[in-house]
Every structure is written in structure tokens, then in C-alpha cells.
Amino acid sequence: MDLSLAGQRFTLLENFKDDTRLRASFNALTHQTFEFDFEQWYQDGYWGEGYQPCALAHDGRIVANLSVNLMHFEVLGEPKRCIQLGTVMVAPEYRGKGLSRVLLERVLDRWQGQCELIYLFANDTVLDYYPRFGFRRVLEHQYSAALSPSAQPCSFYRVDMSDVLERLRFISAVASAVPAARLAMRSNPDQTMFYCTSFFKDCVHYSAALQAYVVMEIVDGVMTLYEVFARQALDLQALIAELRTPQTTRVVLGFTPLDVSGFEAQPLESDDSLFVLGQAGQFIEHARLMFPLLSHA
């Protein structure tokens, strides 16, 4: 489909992930904008139908994009089908021509009414932009706790995510894990693998005794526990006590725990703000929830 914008001809592109040339062009713009790309994720077989770029090309080169992420969550025990918008980018020389608006309007026209919630994360430079399309800013809350000195044996070891068999075991555990959060991502192991084979590849740990995986790191005495994957419910406080080192003074959660007792909730401080379309996302603010960090696209 061809479009005329600002005196130039653009081609609207979808379903191009298996086109080597277009995927390379998409990855080039992604790397230029965000300093990463999706090529290894694709080559590893994790780019499935849940991640759907909608792009504009000029002279065969992708110059703008807005991706649709099909998300399934369990929220306070209830399933919800959501659409997360992400990988919003325009090549510098094509900005100010209305390309993002065209893509956003097309995506909203297609997906409104097809899901229970459409949302995105936006940085401070565009806080006034998305409300023009009916989005409203929603406050998330993050949970944390101070830790007292403790020392106990730890059954977890770091998983080598470059090992194919280890990755297969991990993705199987992710797919079969019970919810560990009040707002839990479901049926989307590909999204988890995007993080755990790249940015957090050194943060995956496994305990055979607990039959559980965790994604966590400890920096300057602060443990960030991004996610827990287990086939049975675990005592989160006991899990944290096992994972901590004698120098760990605080734990910050990348999800909203099922049991919030013992944790304090604070408004989430982040470079990106959550925007939801219409009134559908009010439950997030009212229930003091947050989207799991590993669900961000």
C-alpha cells in the first residue's frame, strides 16, 4: 500500500519479518534509534506472531515503525488480552512529516475493539502527544523491601543462556510457570526470551531443589528480582532470603507480588510513563499494580 505524505511516496509494510532485506532495514533503524536490534532474537526462533511491526518505507528503506505486541495477562486472577505498542521510531531526516501519526491511526483503527486494553510506554519528550489520540497517563507502583543481615545456603546457580539445551529447559519452565504476580504475563515466552538471551542473559538462575528459575541481579547491595518462574507457588520472602548475599540491603521487585505484605509500594520512577487508551486501564493505578518489567516491549 502506497501513501503520499509531505510530498513523498511511502510504502506501508506489515508481515515482513521473513524478508531478509526488509528485516535488515528494520533492524538498522532499530539500532540507530535504540542501540539494539532483533536479528539474534529472530535467528534463535523467538520472533513469533506476537510481535508485529507496522512500518513505512521510502525508496525501499524502512524509515518509520510502530510495532504491535499481542499480550496476554492474568490480572488479579482474571485473563486479559492486551495490545502493547512499542518500537516507535522515525529516522531523523523523516521526522515532522506525520509518519508516526499515520502508523498510530492505522494500528488503532485495526485493534480497537479487538482487545481489552491498548497501552504503551512513552518517554518525557512525547507526554503531550499520545493524549491527542485518547491515551491517558496511568501511575504504576513498584514494590520493595529493606533486608536485614542474613546468611543461608543458596541452591541457585547461574544458567548459561548461550547453551541451547539450557535455553530449551528455561523456555519450557517459562511456558508452564504459575503466576507469581498480581499482574502476570501469560503465554508469551518469546517476550521473556528477548530479554533473557540479551540484556539479562547473565541474570538467569536456577534451583533444582525448588524447581524454579529467577531473573535477578544484585548491584551495589540492591537486588532487583525481575521475575520468578516455577510450577508451584513459592514463598517469595523465603526465596529472597536465599538469593540475597550478606551485603544485600534491599530488594526491588520487577513485578507486583501476589502477597504484598512485607513490601512497601512507591510510585514507579522510570524514564518511561505508562499510557493507556481510554478508561480501561484504571485498575492498574487503583490496585497499585505495575506491568512486569520483562513484559515491556
C-alpha positions as CSV (number, residue, x, y, z in Angstrom):
1,M,0.0,0.0,0.0
2,D,1.4,3.4,-1.1
3,L,0.9,6.7,0.7
4,S,1.7,10.3,-0.1
5,L,3.0,12.3,2.9
6,A,4.7,15.7,2.8
7,G,5.2,15.4,-0.9
8,Q,6.9,12.0,-0.7
9,R,5.7,8.5,-1.5
10,F,5.9,5.8,1.2
11,T,5.0,2.2,1.2
12,L,3.2,0.7,4.2
13,L,4.8,-2.6,5.2
14,E,3.5,-5.4,7.5
15,N,4.3,-9.1,7.9
16,F,7.9,-8.7,6.7
17,K,9.9,-10.4,9.3
18,D,10.9,-13.3,7.0
19,D,12.1,-10.8,4.2
20,T,15.8,-10.7,4.7
21,R,16.3,-7.2,3.1
22,L,13.3,-5.6,4.9
23,R,14.2,-7.1,8.2
24,A,17.8,-5.8,7.8
25,S,16.4,-2.3,7.1
26,F,14.1,-2.6,10.1
27,N,17.0,-3.7,12.4
28,A,19.2,-0.9,11.1
29,L,16.6,1.7,12.1
30,T,16.1,0.0,15.5
31,H,19.8,0.0,16.2
32,Q,20.1,3.7,15.1
33,T,17.2,4.6,17.4
34,F,17.7,2.2,20.4
35,E,21.2,0.8,20.0
36,F,20.0,-2.8,19.8
37,D,18.2,-4.9,17.1
38,F,16.1,-8.0,16.8
39,E,18.2,-10.1,14.5
40,Q,19.5,-12.6,17.0
41,W,16.1,-12.9,18.5
42,Y,14.8,-13.8,15.0
43,Q,17.6,-16.2,14.3
44,D,17.0,-18.0,17.6
45,G,13.4,-18.6,16.5
46,Y,11.7,-16.4,19.1
47,W,10.3,-13.7,16.9
48,G,6.8,-15.2,16.5
49,E,3.4,-13.9,15.6
50,G,3.1,-11.9,18.8
51,Y,5.4,-9.2,17.6
52,Q,4.0,-7.4,14.5
53,P,5.8,-4.3,13.2
54,C,3.9,-1.8,11.1
55,A,6.4,0.3,9.1
56,L,6.7,2.9,6.4
57,A,9.4,2.6,3.7
58,H,10.8,5.3,1.4
59,D,12.8,4.1,-1.6
60,G,12.9,0.6,-0.2
61,R,14.3,1.7,3.2
62,I,12.3,1.5,6.4
63,V,12.1,5.0,7.9
64,A,9.3,4.7,10.5
65,N,7.8,2.0,12.6
66,L,5.2,1.2,15.3
67,S,5.0,-2.4,16.5
68,V,2.0,-4.2,17.9
69,N,2.7,-6.7,20.7
70,L,-0.1,-9.2,21.4
71,M,0.0,-9.6,25.1
72,H,-2.0,-11.9,27.5
73,F,-2.1,-11.2,31.2
74,E,-3.7,-12.6,34.3
75,V,-4.8,-9.6,36.4
76,L,-5.9,-10.4,39.9
77,G,-6.8,-13.9,38.7
78,E,-8.7,-12.7,35.5
79,P,-7.4,-13.2,32.0
80,K,-7.0,-10.1,29.8
81,R,-6.0,-9.8,26.2
82,C,-4.0,-6.6,25.6
83,I,-2.1,-4.8,22.9
84,Q,1.2,-3.1,23.8
85,L,2.5,-0.6,21.3
86,G,6.3,-0.3,21.1
87,T,9.4,0.1,18.9
88,V,8.1,3.6,18.0
89,M,10.8,5.2,15.8
90,V,11.3,7.5,12.9
91,A,14.6,8.1,11.1
92,P,15.8,11.6,12.0
93,E,15.6,13.1,8.5
94,Y,11.9,12.0,8.2
95,R,10.6,13.4,11.5
96,G,8.0,16.1,11.5
97,K,6.2,14.6,8.4
98,G,3.4,12.9,10.3
99,L,4.6,9.4,9.8
100,S,4.1,8.3,13.4
101,R,0.5,9.7,13.3
102,V,-0.3,7.7,10.2
103,L,1.0,4.5,11.8
104,L,-0.7,5.1,15.1
105,E,-4.1,5.8,13.5
106,R,-3.8,2.7,11.3
107,V,-3.0,0.5,14.3
108,L,-5.7,1.9,16.5
109,D,-8.3,1.5,13.7
110,R,-7.4,-2.1,13.4
111,W,-7.1,-3.1,17.0
112,Q,-9.6,-1.0,19.0
113,G,-12.4,-3.3,20.0
114,Q,-10.2,-6.4,19.4
115,C,-8.7,-6.4,22.9
116,E,-9.4,-5.3,26.5
117,L,-6.6,-2.8,26.7
118,I,-4.2,-0.9,24.4
119,Y,-1.2,0.7,26.1
120,L,2.3,1.9,25.6
121,F,5.3,3.3,27.4
122,A,6.5,6.8,26.4
123,N,9.4,9.0,27.4
124,D,9.2,12.6,28.7
125,T,9.6,14.1,25.2
126,V,6.2,12.9,24.0
127,L,4.0,13.2,27.1
128,D,1.7,15.6,25.3
129,Y,1.5,13.6,22.1
130,Y,-0.5,10.5,23.0
131,P,-3.4,12.2,24.8
132,R,-4.4,13.6,21.4
133,F,-5.3,10.0,20.4
134,G,-7.3,9.3,23.6
135,F,-4.5,7.9,25.8
136,R,-4.2,8.8,29.4
137,R,-1.2,8.6,31.7
138,V,-1.5,6.0,34.5
139,L,0.6,5.7,37.6
140,E,2.3,2.4,38.3
141,H,3.6,1.3,41.7
142,Q,6.7,-0.7,42.4
143,Y,7.3,-2.9,45.5
144,S,10.5,-3.1,47.5
145,A,11.7,-4.0,51.0
146,A,14.7,-3.5,53.2
147,L,16.6,-6.6,54.1
148,S,18.2,-7.4,57.4
149,P,21.6,-9.2,57.6
150,S,21.3,-12.9,56.9
151,A,23.4,-15.7,55.6
152,Q,22.0,-19.1,54.5
153,P,22.8,-21.6,51.8
154,C,21.7,-20.8,48.3
155,S,20.6,-23.6,45.9
156,F,20.6,-21.3,42.8
157,Y,23.2,-21.3,40.2
158,R,23.6,-19.0,37.2
159,V,22.3,-20.5,33.9
160,D,24.4,-20.3,30.8
161,M,21.9,-18.9,28.3
162,S,24.3,-19.5,25.4
163,D,23.7,-23.2,25.9
164,V,20.9,-24.4,23.6
165,L,19.7,-27.1,26.0
166,E,19.7,-24.7,28.9
167,R,17.6,-22.3,26.9
168,L,15.2,-25.1,26.0
169,R,14.7,-26.0,29.6
170,F,14.3,-22.4,30.6
171,I,11.7,-21.6,27.9
172,S,9.7,-24.8,28.9
173,A,9.7,-23.6,32.5
174,V,8.5,-20.1,31.5
175,A,5.7,-21.6,29.5
176,S,4.5,-23.8,32.3
177,A,5.0,-21.5,35.3
178,V,2.2,-20.5,37.6
179,P,1.6,-16.7,38.1
180,A,3.9,-15.1,40.6
181,A,2.4,-11.7,40.2
182,R,-0.9,-9.9,40.6
183,L,-0.4,-8.7,37.0
184,A,1.3,-11.6,35.3
185,M,2.3,-12.1,31.7
186,R,1.0,-15.3,30.3
187,S,1.5,-17.4,27.1
188,N,4.4,-15.2,25.9
189,P,7.7,-16.9,26.4
190,D,9.1,-15.3,23.3
191,Q,9.0,-11.9,25.0
192,T,10.8,-13.3,28.0
193,M,13.5,-14.8,25.8
194,F,14.1,-11.4,24.1
195,Y,15.4,-10.1,27.5
196,C,17.0,-13.3,28.8
197,T,19.1,-14.0,25.7
198,S,20.3,-10.4,25.5
199,F,20.2,-7.7,28.2
200,F,19.6,-10.2,31.1
201,K,21.4,-13.2,29.8
202,D,23.7,-13.2,32.9
203,C,20.8,-12.8,35.3
204,V,19.0,-16.1,34.9
205,H,19.4,-18.5,37.9
206,Y,18.0,-22.0,38.6
207,S,17.4,-24.1,41.7
208,A,16.9,-27.8,41.2
209,A,15.7,-28.1,44.8
210,L,12.9,-25.6,44.2
211,Q,12.4,-26.4,40.5
212,A,12.4,-22.7,39.9
213,Y,14.1,-20.1,37.8
214,V,14.6,-16.5,38.7
215,V,15.8,-13.5,36.7
216,M,17.7,-11.2,39.1
217,E,20.8,-9.2,39.6
218,I,22.5,-7.5,42.6
219,V,24.2,-4.2,42.1
220,D,25.6,-2.0,44.9
221,G,23.8,-4.0,47.6
222,V,20.4,-3.8,45.9
223,M,18.8,-6.9,44.5
224,T,16.4,-6.4,41.5
225,L,14.2,-9.5,41.2
226,Y,12.7,-9.2,37.7
227,E,10.7,-12.4,37.6
228,V,10.1,-15.9,39.2
229,F,9.2,-18.9,37.1
230,A,8.1,-22.0,39.0
231,R,5.5,-24.8,38.5
232,Q,4.2,-24.3,42.0
233,A,3.7,-21.2,44.2
234,L,6.8,-20.3,46.3
235,D,7.2,-18.3,49.4
236,L,8.6,-15.1,48.0
237,Q,10.2,-13.9,51.2
238,A,12.0,-17.2,51.7
239,L,13.1,-17.1,48.1
240,I,14.6,-13.6,48.5
241,A,16.3,-14.6,51.7
242,E,18.0,-17.4,49.9
243,L,19.0,-15.3,46.9
244,R,20.5,-12.4,48.9
245,T,24.1,-12.0,49.8
246,P,25.3,-10.8,53.2
247,Q,25.9,-7.4,51.5
248,T,22.4,-7.1,50.1
249,T,20.4,-4.4,51.9
250,R,17.3,-4.0,49.7
251,V,15.2,-5.9,47.2
252,V,13.3,-4.2,44.4
253,L,10.7,-6.2,42.5
254,G,10.1,-6.1,38.8
255,F,6.5,-7.2,39.2
256,T,3.6,-6.8,41.7
257,P,3.8,-9.8,44.2
258,L,0.8,-11.9,44.9
259,D,1.3,-11.2,48.6
260,V,2.3,-7.6,49.2
261,S,2.8,-7.9,52.9
262,G,6.3,-7.1,54.0
263,F,6.8,-4.8,50.9
264,E,6.3,-1.1,50.5
265,A,4.7,0.3,47.4
266,Q,6.0,3.5,45.8
267,P,5.1,5.3,42.6
268,L,7.3,3.8,39.9
269,E,10.2,6.0,39.0
270,S,11.2,5.4,35.4
271,D,12.3,7.2,32.2
272,D,9.1,6.0,30.6
273,S,5.5,6.6,31.6
274,L,2.6,4.3,31.1
275,F,-0.2,5.4,28.8
276,V,-3.5,3.5,28.4
277,L,-6.2,4.1,25.8
278,G,-9.4,5.4,27.4
279,Q,-10.5,4.4,30.9
280,A,-9.8,0.7,30.6
281,G,-6.5,0.8,32.5
282,Q,-7.7,2.5,35.7
283,F,-7.4,-0.8,37.6
284,I,-3.6,-0.6,37.3
285,E,-3.5,2.7,39.3
286,H,-6.3,1.8,41.7
287,A,-4.9,-1.6,42.6
288,R,-1.3,-0.2,42.8
289,L,0.0,-2.6,40.1
290,M,2.8,-2.5,37.6
291,F,3.3,-4.2,34.3
292,P,6.2,-6.7,34.8
293,L,9.4,-5.2,33.6
294,L,10.1,-8.3,31.4
295,S,6.8,-7.6,29.6
296,H,8.0,-4.2,28.3
297,A,8.4,-4.2,24.5
